[in-house]
Amino acid sequence: MSVRIDITGLRREKVAVVPSPLAELGMALHVLSEPGHHPGLQGWVTGVTSRLDPHLADRMSEADFLWRTSFSDLFLPFAGIPGRDTLPGATLADDLDLLDKLTDDQFVDAGLEFVCSPGYAYDSPRPGPLADAEMRRRALELAAARGPRQLRFAGRLLTDPPGVRAWLRQFLADCDAAFFAETWSRLRHPLAADARHKTDLLRHKGLAEALGAVSPSLTLDAPGGRNRADGTDGRGGTDGRGGAAGRIVVDKLVEGRTHTGDGGLLLVPTSLGRPHLTVLHRFGWQPVIQYPVSAAEPAAPPSVEQLALRMTALAHPVRMRLCRNLARSANTTGELAQMLGMTPPEISRHLAVLKKAGLLTTRRRGRYVLHQLDVTMVARLGSDFLEGLLR
């Protein structure tokens, strides 16, 4: 599963790496709503919530579905400006001015993203809920299933877009005054430094190199070999007009597609967003990749395919029993067969599945091969699972 961005015709000058105060404020609101996603920011969360005005905290919960379970495109309004090449603002006020430039149709459509369903054509052309009665009915129905607050907000959004727009702008400005201005004053300089570094990579080493530095989950699938941001790779990776050819593939547990067309591509760094890698692929909007820049994890995150292999490997009861034994000590195939009352060939087949999933280490001791569970790798899948094995 992945999100694919067709970059055919994309020119180097149309690729930009720029921080966004509004996007970072959106991430700040997400962290405050879901601190469990961001254990490294517990100190910041405690500091903000301990001095937060109760009235502002109540307003924060009024529409938290815009940033709690899904990150609304309203925090990336520059992507929706006609021409599809607008950059984020230098200040939060600039970004809020860009938010004001979205049409009511765009604002309502993006605001109702939290009620999207499998039939919601996010990356395909379709009428918006302001123009389509069936979409309005469906949006209210889905909002009602999510609770009274969501239903009230959806109803206000559909009947009074200007009122909700004014409410949201004032709320975001109040958040800035209460806590975000101080946070942004610390974050904007390292974010700008990262943006400069990625821009240098784009200019001197090409798009593939820059994407690799952004995240291991981003790859450039280009015809003729590795594509450069200047549209040249020496092996046919252009569209014949000096622009790039190919597509960016983002490894995520969602399916999506978009294209840069005659617009641009934006890379927006975030300090508060780790581990989230956000991809805006809304139809008609400029593609945006918001990526985390905080300290890297000890190892590159596994691909979705690797995660699927590991979860499948661990789903079998025999392999769970093997993991329990191998978490405690290294054992040979014969020893494991004796412990589990199975034949060595049967044990070998299960060990092969675990090894392919990257969950085992092996070492030779004389003529014997010892297998052991890679506890560090298993711990990255979840502490509850590891505790269950060791219990």
Disulfide bonds with the S-S distance in Angstrom:
none
